[in-house]
Amino acid sequence: MTNTQLLMDLKDVDNTDLLCNTPFFIYSADTEARTVTKFTSTMDIAPTVANLFDLDVNYAYYIGDDIFGDGGGYVIFKGNNWYDGEIYYTPNYTGELTEEIQARNAEISRRVNAAWDTLRSNYFAHPEQSGCGTKRTPPPGKRASCRGGGAFLDKCISPEWPSGQPPGW
């Protein structure tokens, strides 16, 4: 028996993605203690810290959620696999594909693609062109696909927007 198999047996899981469970603490002397019971991941740290420090950020560029907010409650793994405490979704998922599962898959795909577009375009390297901190986001359910250098605003394209740019950008 391998060490990995032993750990999976001890934790009663059938996938290595589900082995990792690391406690996370944030301390501030002037903040009341809270316990978060929903599923979270390291992707949720940056938006949580941004919220705690009341930073002017555009949350559309984070895959994760503020753990103290209403969103989240699931962990995203490579390949857009996810786990919410009840369902471990993979492309090989054999359970019923409910509307909730399909909506979660679409949301995860949107978030992952937006994050990759942000990295590929080096979006944050050119704040004067990118609109960093201006809270500009695509309309709900829409995703801008951005290509090329940091000229994000000049190169946003989307089939949903006739002009190729979101309204107001």
C-alpha positions as CSV (number, residue, x, y, z in Angstrom):
1,M,0.0,0.0,0.0
2,T,1.4,3.4,-0.9
3,N,1.5,6.4,1.4
4,T,-1.1,8.2,-0.7
5,Q,-3.5,5.2,-0.6
6,L,-3.0,5.0,3.2
7,L,-3.9,8.6,3.6
8,M,-6.9,8.2,1.4
9,D,-8.1,5.3,3.5
10,L,-7.5,7.1,6.7
11,K,-9.4,10.2,5.5
12,D,-12.1,8.0,3.8
13,V,-11.8,9.7,0.4
14,D,-11.3,8.3,-3.0
15,N,-9.5,11.1,-4.7
16,T,-6.2,12.9,-3.9
17,D,-7.8,16.3,-4.4
18,L,-9.8,15.7,-1.2
19,L,-6.8,14.9,1.0
20,C,-5.8,18.6,1.5
21,N,-7.6,20.2,4.5
22,T,-5.5,23.0,6.0
23,P,-6.8,25.3,8.7
24,F,-6.5,29.0,8.0
25,F,-6.5,31.8,10.6
26,I,-6.7,35.6,10.3
27,Y,-6.1,37.5,13.5
28,S,-6.8,41.1,14.4
29,A,-7.1,42.4,17.9
30,D,-10.0,44.6,17.0
31,T,-12.1,42.0,15.2
32,E,-14.6,39.6,16.8
33,A,-13.8,35.9,16.4
34,R,-15.7,34.1,13.6
35,T,-15.7,30.5,12.4
36,V,-16.3,29.8,8.8
37,T,-17.9,26.4,8.1
38,K,-18.3,26.5,4.4
39,F,-15.7,25.0,2.1
40,T,-12.9,27.5,1.2
41,S,-9.6,27.3,-0.5
42,T,-6.4,29.3,-0.9
43,M,-8.1,31.1,-3.9
44,D,-10.4,32.8,-1.3
45,I,-7.5,34.4,0.7
46,A,-6.9,37.4,-1.6
47,P,-10.5,38.5,-1.9
48,T,-11.0,38.0,1.8
49,V,-8.0,40.1,2.8
50,A,-9.0,42.8,0.2
51,N,-12.4,42.9,1.9
52,L,-11.0,43.0,5.5
53,F,-8.7,46.0,4.5
54,D,-11.5,47.6,2.5
55,L,-9.4,47.7,-0.6
56,D,-10.7,49.2,-3.8
57,V,-10.5,46.0,-6.0
58,N,-12.5,44.5,-8.8
59,Y,-13.6,41.1,-7.5
60,A,-14.3,40.0,-11.1
61,Y,-10.5,39.3,-11.4
62,Y,-10.4,36.8,-8.5
63,I,-11.3,33.1,-8.9
64,G,-12.1,32.9,-5.2
65,D,-14.6,34.6,-3.0
66,D,-14.5,36.6,0.2
67,I,-15.0,33.9,2.8
68,F,-17.2,36.2,5.0
69,G,-19.5,37.0,2.0
70,D,-22.4,35.1,0.6
71,G,-20.6,33.5,-2.3
72,G,-18.3,30.5,-2.5
73,G,-18.7,27.5,-0.4
74,Y,-16.8,25.2,-2.8
75,V,-13.2,24.4,-3.8
76,I,-12.0,24.5,-7.4
77,F,-9.3,22.0,-8.5
78,K,-7.4,21.6,-11.7
79,G,-9.5,20.7,-14.8
80,N,-12.4,22.7,-13.4
81,N,-13.2,19.9,-10.9
82,W,-14.9,21.1,-7.8
83,Y,-16.1,20.0,-4.4
84,D,-18.8,21.6,-2.2
85,G,-19.0,19.2,0.7
86,E,-21.5,16.9,-1.0
87,I,-20.6,16.7,-4.7
88,Y,-17.1,16.1,-6.1
89,Y,-17.6,17.1,-9.8
90,T,-15.2,15.9,-12.5
91,P,-15.7,15.3,-16.2
92,N,-16.4,11.7,-15.3
93,Y,-19.2,12.6,-12.9
94,T,-22.0,10.0,-13.2
95,G,-24.7,11.6,-10.9
96,E,-27.6,13.6,-12.1
97,L,-26.6,16.9,-13.9
98,T,-29.0,19.2,-12.1
99,E,-29.5,22.9,-13.0
100,E,-27.5,23.8,-9.9
101,I,-24.5,21.7,-11.0
102,Q,-24.7,23.1,-14.6
103,A,-24.8,26.6,-13.2
104,R,-21.8,25.9,-10.9
105,N,-19.9,24.5,-13.9
106,A,-20.6,27.6,-16.0
107,E,-19.6,29.9,-13.1
108,I,-16.3,28.1,-12.5
109,S,-15.5,28.1,-16.2
110,R,-16.2,31.8,-16.4
111,R,-14.0,32.5,-13.4
112,V,-11.1,30.4,-14.5
113,N,-11.2,31.8,-18.1
114,A,-11.4,35.4,-16.7
115,A,-8.4,34.7,-14.5
116,W,-6.4,33.2,-17.4
117,D,-7.3,36.2,-19.6
118,T,-6.1,38.6,-16.9
119,L,-2.8,36.8,-16.6
120,R,-2.2,36.4,-20.4
121,S,-2.9,40.0,-21.0
122,N,-0.6,41.2,-18.2
123,Y,-3.7,43.2,-17.2
124,F,-2.4,44.7,-13.9
125,A,1.0,45.8,-15.4
126,H,-0.8,48.8,-17.0
127,P,-3.3,50.3,-14.6
128,E,-3.8,53.4,-16.7
129,Q,-5.1,51.3,-19.5
130,S,-6.7,48.5,-17.6
131,G,-9.0,50.5,-15.4
132,C,-7.6,48.8,-12.2
133,G,-9.6,49.9,-9.2
134,T,-12.4,51.5,-11.2
135,K,-14.8,48.5,-10.5
136,R,-15.5,48.1,-14.2
137,T,-16.9,44.6,-14.8
138,P,-18.7,43.0,-17.7
139,P,-22.4,42.7,-17.4
140,P,-23.7,39.7,-15.4
141,G,-23.3,36.5,-17.4
142,K,-20.9,38.1,-19.9
143,R,-17.2,37.6,-20.2
144,A,-14.7,39.7,-22.0
145,S,-12.0,37.8,-23.8
146,C,-8.9,39.9,-23.7
147,R,-5.8,39.5,-25.8
148,G,-2.5,41.2,-26.1
149,G,-0.2,43.3,-23.9
150,G,-1.6,45.5,-21.2
151,A,-3.9,47.4,-23.6
152,F,-6.8,45.6,-22.1
153,L,-9.4,48.2,-22.8
154,D,-8.3,48.6,-26.4
155,K,-8.4,44.8,-27.1
156,C,-11.4,43.5,-25.3
157,I,-13.5,41.4,-27.6
158,S,-16.8,39.6,-26.9
159,P,-19.4,38.3,-29.3
160,E,-22.1,39.6,-26.9
161,W,-21.0,43.3,-27.5
162,P,-21.4,44.6,-31.0
163,S,-18.7,47.2,-30.5
164,G,-16.3,44.5,-29.2
165,Q,-16.1,46.4,-25.9
166,P,-18.4,46.3,-22.9
167,P,-20.7,49.3,-22.5
168,G,-19.1,52.0,-20.4
169,W,-15.5,50.9,-20.9
